[in-house]
Amino acid sequence: MSGSDENTAILRAIWSDMKALGARTGAIGRELGERIDGTNARIDALRKEMHAGFERLDGRIDETNARLDETNARLDETNGRLDARLDSLYHVTQEGFVALAGRIDNLLLGQHGSEHAELRERVARLEGRAGIAPAGR
């Protein structure tokens, strides 16, 4: 074999290896493409499932918000009634304390006050009859 025949044989061997490598590379590319397509399909399915889950969740949140709005409205109404009732009880209690204070004042100053005055007059008459000078005056 001459040098050029040897070079031709080497080039043909290299060319044969490159064709085989190209075929394997093509097969690997097709396999990777199929795998990427499968992965993309799974991602799309997960995305759809996730969106459906979010839509269900949004619906439940809307329902919960509606129930919370109703509850808040009832609480506001109840708080208004309780505030009115507490104001009424406060005024009634204050009026009761004022009336009680007046009755206590009447008892202490009125009834006992006249008894004390009467007692002082009696003591003063007795002291005058006995000729005793009034104490502390």
KAURCOR-V537262 format. One record per helix or strand of 2 or more residues. SS is the DSSP state (h for helix, s for strand). FROM is the first residue (numbers start at 1). LEN is the number of residues. If there is no record, write none. Layout:
# KAURCOR-V537262
{{SS | FROM | LEN} {SS | FROM | LEN}}
This chain:
# KAURCOR-V537262
{{h | 3 | 128}}
